[in-house]
Amino acid sequence: MSLDDGYGPDYDDDPERGHQTRTRLPERAGGDAYGTGRRSRTAVRPSRNMVTVVGVVVLLIAAIAFANRDDGNGDADGAGSTGNGPQAQPTAPTGEKPVPGSEAGIAKGFPKTEQGAQSAAANYAVALVSADILKPQRRQEIVQQVFVSEKVDELSSKFNQAYSKDFLDKLGLDANGNAEKGMTYVSRTAPVGTKTTEYADTTATAEVWCTGVFGTAGVSSTNPVANDWFTMTLKLRWVDGDWKVESFSQKDGPAPVNSDRKASNADEIAKAVEEYGGFTYAR
């Protein structure tokens, strides 16, 4: 599945790539170090199922890319490292106090520091790839909380176009982003690490390396829950005492070799999502 299937424009303009169990999307600059040799779970699950599973992840991220498309000067693209910014520091606890509060379920009040920018980026990445972003009311709250005010109306419109009824149908969800009875839709992201590639007094660019689980848990699900690895790049600006997002982009990986560990059944996955809450992330 790609954006040419009716979900928006091309993801980007680079050459194509893919590997054994992923639905192919256009390549990002730099290529995939694993190439077609990345290990998969095809030894324990039919490849057709895996293509379907990864298709769910691809759909979700493709919609995000479409929503973030810049119709003007292309600021949303190529938001990665320029090579001129400060060197990334290892991901490790800093001892800094966490943020003092939250709004719309998203942390707020990040300090005006490089660490604060990274913490903001990590929390915003989680919100932008959450199951809540598929629900119209929650989506509006997320957009208002995450983005600079002048981008809210534009991005609200783009997100609404990206997460259309046809798109939600592909995920097995209704117009309100809810799964059918007996099913649980899962879209949960966990930041693995962060780094800043640019930092100034009121602006920053941060990259968030993420893993996550995506799909629909249920006995009759045709989109089983699978994991994915990706990196989100967020351009941030200091506005009214907090870091807010001006633009963001996403690329695949870095991804480790998949293990051959037996997958949990649908009930176990659904139960875990219901019982285990998320976190507020601080650098």
C-alpha positions in Angstrom: 0.0 0.0 0.0 1.3 3.5 -0.8 -0.1 7.0 -0.9 -0.8 6.4 -4.6 -3.6 4.0 -3.5 -5.7 7.1 -2.7 -4.3 8.3 0.6 -2.4 11.3 -0.6 0.7 12.3 -2.6 4.0 10.5 -2.8 5.7 10.0 0.5 8.9 11.7 -0.8 10.8 11.8 -4.0 13.6 9.3 -3.3 14.1 5.9 -5.0 12.1 2.8 -3.9 13.2 0.2 -1.4 11.8 -2.5 0.8 12.5 -5.8 2.4 10.9 -9.2 2.7 7.9 -8.5 4.8 7.1 -4.8 4.3 4.8 -3.2 1.9 7.2 -1.2 -0.2 7.3 2.6 0.1 9.7 5.1 -1.5 13.1 5.1 0.0 14.5 7.7 2.3 17.9 9.1 1.7 20.7 6.9 3.1 19.1 3.6 2.4 18.5 0.6 4.6 21.6 -1.0 6.1 19.7 -4.3 6.4 18.5 -4.2 2.8 16.5 -7.2 1.8 18.3 -9.4 4.3 16.5 -8.2 7.4 15.2 -11.2 9.4 11.5 -11.6 9.6 8.9 -13.8 11.3 8.0 -15.5 8.0 9.3 -18.7 9.5 6.4 -18.8 11.9 3.8 -16.7 10.1 2.7 -16.7 6.5 4.2 -13.8 4.5 0.8 -12.7 3.3 -0.2 -12.0 6.9 2.9 -10.1 7.5 2.3 -7.9 4.4 -1.2 -7.2 5.8 0.2 -6.3 9.2 2.9 -4.0 7.9 0.3 -2.5 5.6 -1.5 -1.1 8.7 1.7 0.6 9.9 2.4 1.9 6.5 -1.1 3.3 6.2 -0.9 5.1 9.5 2.5 6.6 8.8 1.6 7.5 5.2 -1.4 9.4 6.5 0.9 11.3 8.9 3.2 12.2 6.1 0.3 13.5 4.0 -1.0 15.5 6.9 2.4 17.0 7.4 2.9 17.8 3.7 4.1 21.3 3.1 2.3 22.9 0.1 4.7 25.9 0.1 8.4 25.9 0.4 8.8 22.3 1.7 9.9 23.1 5.2 8.5 19.8 6.5 10.9 17.8 4.3 14.5 17.2 5.1 14.2 18.3 8.7 17.0 16.1 9.7 20.6 16.9 10.7 22.4 19.5 8.6 25.8 18.5 10.0 26.3 22.0 11.5 24.4 21.5 14.8 25.7 20.3 18.1 26.8 16.7 18.5 24.2 14.3 19.8 24.6 13.3 23.5 24.1 9.7 24.6 20.5 8.9 25.7 20.8 8.8 29.5 18.9 10.1 32.5 19.8 13.7 33.2 18.3 14.2 36.7 16.2 17.1 35.5 12.7 17.3 37.0 9.9 16.2 34.8 7.4 18.6 33.3 4.9 20.2 35.8 1.7 19.5 34.1 -0.3 18.3 31.1 -3.1 19.3 28.8 -5.3 17.1 26.7 -3.3 14.1 28.1 0.0 15.5 26.7 2.8 16.8 28.9 3.4 20.6 28.8 5.7 23.1 30.5 9.0 21.8 29.1 12.1 23.8 30.1 13.7 26.2 27.7 16.8 24.0 27.4 18.2 21.4 24.9 17.0 18.7 27.2 13.6 20.3 27.4 13.3 20.3 23.6 14.2 16.6 23.4 11.6 15.8 26.1 8.9 17.8 24.2 9.8 16.0 21.0 9.5 12.6 22.6 6.1 13.3 24.1 4.8 14.9 20.9 6.0 11.9 18.8 4.0 9.6 21.1 0.8 11.7 20.7 1.2 12.0 16.9 1.3 8.3 16.4 -1.3 7.3 19.0 -4.7 5.7 18.5 -6.2 9.0 19.7 -5.1 10.8 16.6 -7.6 8.7 14.6 -10.5 10.0 16.7 -11.8 13.4 15.4 -12.4 15.1 18.8 -9.1 13.9 20.4 -7.3 14.7 17.1 -8.3 18.4 17.4 -7.1 18.5 21.0 -3.8 17.0 20.1 -3.2 19.3 17.2 -4.0 22.4 19.4 -1.7 21.2 22.1 1.3 20.1 20.0 1.6 22.7 17.2 2.3 26.4 17.1 -0.9 28.3 16.9 -0.5 29.5 13.3 -0.3 25.9 12.1 -3.3 24.5 13.9 -6.0 25.3 11.4 -3.9 24.2 8.4 -2.9 20.9 10.0 -6.3 20.2 11.5 -7.6 20.3 7.9 -4.8 18.1 6.6 -5.2 15.5 9.4 -8.9 15.4 8.8 -8.3 14.7 5.1 -5.6 12.1 5.8 -7.8 10.2 8.4 -10.8 10.1 6.2 -13.6 7.6 6.4 -12.0 5.5 3.6 -8.7 5.5 5.5 -10.4 4.4 8.7 -12.3 1.7 6.8 -8.9 0.3 5.8 -8.0 -0.1 9.5 -11.3 -1.6 10.4 -12.4 1.5 12.3 -15.7 3.5 12.2 -15.9 7.2 11.5 -15.1 8.0 15.1 -11.9 5.9 15.1 -13.3 3.0 17.1 -12.9 -0.6 16.4 -15.9 -2.9 16.0 -17.2 -4.8 19.0 -14.8 -7.5 20.3 -11.8 -5.7 18.7 -9.1 -3.4 20.1 -7.2 -1.0 17.8 -3.6 -0.6 19.0 -1.3 2.3 18.1 1.2 2.9 20.8 4.7 4.4 20.4 7.7 4.2 22.8 10.6 6.5 22.3 13.9 4.7 22.5 16.2 7.7 22.4 16.4 11.4 21.4 18.9 13.8 20.1 19.0 17.4 18.9 20.5 18.1 15.5 20.0 21.9 15.8 19.5 24.1 18.9 19.2 27.9 19.4 17.6 30.1 22.0 14.1 29.8 20.6 14.3 27.0 18.0 15.4 23.4 18.0 15.3 20.3 15.7 15.0 17.0 17.6 15.0 13.4 16.3 13.2 10.7 18.2 14.0 7.1 17.6 10.9 5.1 18.2 9.4 1.6 18.3 5.8 0.8 18.5 2.9 -1.6 18.2 0.2 -1.1 15.6 -2.8 -3.1 14.4 -6.1 -4.5 15.5 -6.3 -7.1 18.3 -9.2 -9.6 18.0 -9.9 -13.2 17.1 -11.2 -12.3 13.7 -8.8 -9.4 13.0 -7.3 -9.3 9.5 -4.7 -6.7 10.7 -2.9 -8.4 13.6 -0.8 -6.2 15.9 2.8 -6.0 14.8 5.8 -3.8 15.8 7.7 -1.2 13.8 10.8 1.0 14.2 11.0 4.5 12.9 12.5 7.9 13.5 10.5 11.2 13.8 12.2 14.5 13.2 10.4 17.5 14.8 11.2 21.2 14.3 10.3 23.0 17.5 9.9 26.7 18.4 9.7 28.3 21.9 6.3 29.9 22.1 4.5 31.3 25.2 6.7 29.5 27.6 6.8 26.1 26.0 8.2 24.1 23.0 5.7 23.6 20.2 6.0 21.9 16.8 6.4 23.8 13.5 6.8 20.8 11.3 7.7 17.1 11.5 8.7 14.2 9.3 9.3 10.5 9.6 11.5 7.8 8.2 12.0 4.0 8.7 14.4 2.5 11.2 17.0 2.0 12.6 15.5 -1.4 13.1 17.1 -4.4 14.9 16.9 -8.0 13.6 13.5 -9.5 14.5 13.6 -12.3 17.0 11.8 -15.6 16.6 9.9 -15.2 19.8 6.4 -16.6 19.7 3.8 -13.9 19.2 1.2 -13.3 21.9 -2.4 -14.0 21.0 -5.0 -11.3 20.4 -6.5 -11.5 23.9 -3.1 -11.0 25.5 -2.3 -8.0 23.4 -5.7 -6.4 24.0 -5.4 -7.0 27.7 -1.9 -5.5 27.8 -3.1 -2.3 26.1 -6.0 -1.9 28.5 -3.9 -2.6 31.7 -0.6 -0.9 31.0 -0.7 2.9 30.9 1.7 5.2 29.0 4.4 7.4 30.3 5.4 11.1 30.3 8.9 11.1 28.7 11.7 13.4 30.1 15.2 13.5 28.7 
